[in-house]
């Protein structure tokens, strides 16, 4: 343990008060994402209590634990929010040091598989409704849209309906081109 208690307490104080983004920058990014909404609406989207936001306003600073939890709840990328101009590294599974003995990797893969299968069951009616071929490309596009829309920023029905309509148009154009 260091004999310099002042150094340790100062370091601890600076660490807890470090501010990555100002409150104004946070609000600007939230408005970029959600559109020109009131501050109260933005906080509701993130599930941040009014009292927490009031404290932020009084202090003029943001507490990141609440903000990060709210962004994750809302499905907003932390990378996009905190480092929009940076290319961040996403490690491949082979780069991670995982303990294989707990079987966590298999369970996570099983959960992902179940999620994709459930999503596929949700999107198949759209393929049928618009008489689309059940090709891997069509299914993949609808699955990606479905899984992305689960953040509730766009209703799933609306997003899938629009994508399926677009796919139908493309499919008809391809069929017409093949006949010519």
N, C-alpha and C positions, 0 to 999 in steps of 0.2 A: 504494500500500500504506500502511496506517495506521501511524503511529509508535507507537501505543499497543498494543503486543503483549499487554499484560495484558487489555485490553478484548476483543481478538479471541479470546484463549484462554479467557476467561471465557464469552464468548458461545458459543463452540464447545462448552465443557463443559456449559453449561445446555441447549443444543440437544440434545446426545446423551443427557442424563439426564432430559429432559422425560418425565413420565409422565401419560398420558391416563387410564388406568384402573389401579387397584391390582390386585395379583394376586388378591385376594379377589373383586373385582368381575368379573374375567375368569372365574374359576372359577364364580361364580354364574351368569353368562350362559351358560357352556358347559353347566352343569347344567340351566338352563332349556331349552336346546335339546335336549340328549341325555337328559334325565331324571336321576334320582339315581344316577349312576354313580361309580365310584371315580376318583380323580384320575389314576391310571395308565391307566385305560380312556379317559378324556377325552383324554389326551395321545396315546394310540394312535390314536384316531379322527382326530386332526389330523396324525398322522405326526411328532410331535415326540419326539425321542430322550429317553430317561430322564435322560441326563446333562444335557441342556438344562433339563429341568424341575427337576432337583436344584439346578442353579445358580440358577434362579429362586427356589426355596425358601430357599436360603442367603442370597441378597441381598434377598429380599422384594420383588423387582421383576421385571417381565416384559420380555423383549427383543422388540420389536414386529416385527422382521424375521422371526423364526421363527413368531411368532403369526399374522401376516398371511399368510405362505406356507401355514401349516397351515389357516387358515380358507378360503383360496382352494381348496386341494386338497380340502377337505371340502365345498365348495360352499356355505359359509355366507356370507350377505351381510355385507360389511364395514360397510355402512350400518346394518344391523340391530344388529350387534355393537357398533360404536363410537358410534353416534348414534341409538339406537332411538326417541327422542322428537322427532327433528328431521325436517323435510321438506327433503330435499336436492334440488338442481337437477340434472337429467339433461339435458345439452344435446342439442338436436335436431341431426341431421346438417348441416342448413343453417347452424347456428351455429358449427360447427367449421371451423377453418382447415386444410384438407387440401390436400396437393399432389396434384393430379389426374394429373400426368405419370407417376407410378409405377404407376398402375392398381391400387393396393391396394384401393380401394373396390370395384371390380368383382370382384376375387379374393375379398374377404371376403363379398360378396353371393353369389358362386357357392358358396363353402363353406357358407354358411347354407342356401342352396337345397338343396344335396346332403344336408345334415344333416336337413332337414325331409322330403325325399323318402325317405330311409332310415328315418326314424321312422314315416312314413306306412305303409311296407311292414310295419313291426313291429306297428302297431295295427290294420290291416285285418282280420287273423284274429279279433280280438275283436269287431269289428262283425258278422262272419259267424257266429261262435260263438253270439252272443246275438240273432241275427236282427234287427240294428239297421239302420235305413236309413242309407245312406252320405251323410247330409246334411252340409253344411258345419259345422253346430253340433256334431253328434256327433263328426265327425272332429277338429274343433278342440279339443274337450274332451279327447279321448283323446290327441291330440298334445301338448297342454299338460301333461297328467299324465305322459306318457312322458318328455318332455324335463326336467320338474322332478324326476322320480324318478331320473334318471340320476346324481344325487349319492349314490346307494346308501343313503339313510337309510330308504327303504322299497323293497322289491324291486319291480321293474317289473311282474312278473307279478301280484303281489298288488294293486298300485295299479290297474292296468288292469282286472283282473278285477272289482274292487269298483265301479269307475266304470261299466263296461259293464253290470253287474247293475243299478245304479241307473238307468242310461239305459233299460234294457229295461222296468223297472217304470214309469218315466215315460211311455214310449212306449205301453205297454199301457193306462195310465190315459187317455191322450189318445184312443186308439182307442175305448175304452169310452165316453168322454164324447161322442165324435162320433156314436156309434150311438144314444145316448139322445135 
